[in-house]
Amino acid sequence: MAAPPPSQQQQQQQNSDTAQVSSMPIPPMQYVKFYSDEAVKKGTAPKPPPPLHDTYSMFGITINNDDAIIQSLESQGIKKLLPSKELDRKKELRKLNHSILMNFLDLLDMLIKCPESNKREEKLDDINLLFIHMHHLINEYRPHQARETLRVMLMVQKRRRVQFTNKFKDQLDKVKNIIQEALDSLPQPQEAMEVDENKAEADKASGLKEGDSEAGTVSNMDRIMCDFVDM
């Protein structure tokens, strides 16, 4: 017996579960239809938007293409707490982490003793400034991380190509060995010539024997005919 079709509520529940599982939203179908295989072959698919040359907006912030990828704190209007020269990032990150912890404990103590004090806002601003400096130091490692990521990717590609090359060389050596064994099993040219000469001599000898037998037969017939004429 066939199972009854799912109800509309069950279908909606399945769709909601699918939407929750999906990590990326479904692309808009009105744009997907424009980029069908036929449209791409004919060249009627819409072209991608031109690259931005001046400015663009990201997360509500206007960004200029000429700006540095990692902007300085001063250019963003943020007070700088880090030294300008001989910056040890690891040491400064430890100091910032310790300062954040101490300021957080001070904020808790302040909230316990004087919850209505205006200094708590100042303490929150200090903690916020410390977090901004910590994130700025971490972001300065992004170019190094990108280079290391690229280096690792190239190393993986190189290792795969080396492995493929080694396997190809092994298979090539096996094929060469098989071909060499096949060539070694073939008879040598001199031996083949000797076999051909022996065969030719044998054929010639057999041909001479057949000729002698025919000549003997003819001579006997001639002798009989001569005897008959003489009578």
Secondary structure, 3 states (H helix, E strand, C coil): CCCCCCCHHHHHHHHHHHHHHCCCCCCCHHHHHHHCHHHHHHCCCCCCCCCCCCEEEECCEEEECCCCCCCCCHHHCCCCCCCCCCCCHHHHHHHHHHHHHHHHHHHHHHHHHCCCCCHHHHHHHHHHHHHHHHHHHHHCCHHHHHHHHHHHHHHHHHHHHHHHHHHHHHHHHHHHHHHHHHHHHCCCHHHHHHHHHHHHHHHHHHHHHHHHHHHHHHHHHHHHHHHHHHC
